[in-house]
Amino acid sequence: MTGYGAWFVAAVLIIPGVSAALLALLPDDRTTARLNMLAAFLTLACAAVLFVERPAPGRYLIVDDLNVVFIVLSTFVGFTTSVFSASYIAHELEIGRLTPLYLRFYHAMYQILMFGMNLALLSNNIGLMWVAIELATLTTVLMVGIYRTPAALEAAWKYFLLGSVGIALALFGTILVYLAAHATLGEGLDAMAWSALVEHAARFDPALLNLAFVFLLLGYGTKVGLVPLHAWLPDAHAEGPTPISAVLSGLLLNVALFAVLRFKTIMSANPQALAPGPLMVSLGLLSVIFASLMLYRRQDIKRLFAYSSIEHMGIITFAFGMGGPLANFAGLLHMTLHSLTKSAIFFCVGHIAQAKGTQRMPDIRGLTVSHPVLGWGLVLGVVAIAGLPPTGIFMSEFLIITTTFAREPALAVALGLSILVALGALILRLNGLVFGEPHGPSAPSRASYIPVFAHLAIVLAAGVWLPPALVAWFQHVASRLS
């Protein structure tokens, strides 16, 4: 990888890597929080340059039409989450839930997580991408268990076990892809490079590709949180620090789905291989149906939105499974807006849980009275994630349902009804949380409101107007995924 842009690609990886080492050494809590924010901002700035200055692909790293969208989204949400994290983690230190040692550990792990996700997105090597996603998984396992309570350790252990099974399946699928490419591209790195794999995929053994994609979809689907591979996700969200819930829902699930999309392009380039769409549609629709029903049974506010994440990742997987320029466009738009909306919701939820001293929804009432900014922020977040107009998620869901109805009306009806069921559950829960008379303990909130409303403003604006340049870019990327 050469050229001016190569420096910025390197910076997107070097900045979080070096920052993690520094954060592990610095003893002061305010200094670590500020350095964490600074590192995340510099990474975002370097990632944004890749829109206009793109280096030629290298043997290990690549910037192309698909991953540049993901890397900018990932670094943006990573930065805003670091801003939210500063006030959230300071409160956890103040009340004694975290010690200064664990605070340094948290901030160092946050930057390692950013490094792992950025590396996965930029990898031009299927083996390197697997290693990067494994690094991100292990990092989040450690962060989920950072409170050291029995429930947190159990959630981290469950995440580790199920994540290990998933990543093992993904590794086997990766090896099968290499074997399929080996006969055409020979031994070495060429048989593992995305740029070479997509170019020569039509000549690969279709039987090996078919078997590989099944393992890859199950393996990386575990990371996406698709049913029936989702069991780790609600516990990880509920027991870990809320900034990690925001990163999991807003970023890591996307990174895992990005890996699936990479392999889907290889499958689509081989006319004799199994069509990947029906498998993705089936898992996606199953996830939406299951999660929409489970929303009615939740009593923990973070678990509620964890199941909402399963629902929306199912919608996105369904859209990409349907394929075609319009469905892929809607899937990209929905993925972007879900990341922004769900992270904003978890920003609100984190501060609400701190102010109320609980995550149990029956004990949280009247937020618009006791904490009006947080309460109305949660209202806007739920309105957006439920897909009500005029938010951007309404637009993306409308596009997904209409393009599906034109091709498979029965699937469109099933998807639409499931989304309506989920809408009912979210509105039902929201009514009790934010309206009525507040009761129970209530402490003042020193919340970071800017990340919440910055995200929600973008989501609302996207429902009213999308810049023509952004529409053209998403259309271009969508055509590459078909």
ABEGO torsion letter per residue (X at the ends): XBEAAAAAAAAAAAAAAAAAAAAAABABAAAAAAAAAAAAAAAAAAAAAAAABBBBBBAABBBBAAAAAAAAAAAAAAAAAAAAAAAAAAAAAAAGABBAAAAAAAAAAAAAAAAAAAAAAABABAAAAAAAAAAAAAAAAAAAAAAGBAAAAAAAAAAAAAAAAAAAAAAAAAAAAAAAAAAAAEBEAAAABAAAAAAAAAABBAAAAAAAAAAAAAAAAAAAGBOAAAAAAAAAAAABBAAAAAAAAAAAAAAAAAAAAAAAAAAAABAABBBAAAAAAAAAAAAAAAAAAAAAABABAAAAAAAAAAAAAAAAAAAAAAEEAAAAAAAAAAAAAAAAAAAAAAAAAAAAAAAAGBABAAABBGAAAABAAAAAAAAAAAAAAAGBOABAAAAAAAAAAAAAAAABAAAAAAAAAAAAAAAAAAAAAAAAAABEBBBEBBBBBBBBAAAAAAAAAAAAAAAABBBAAAAAAAAAAAAAAX
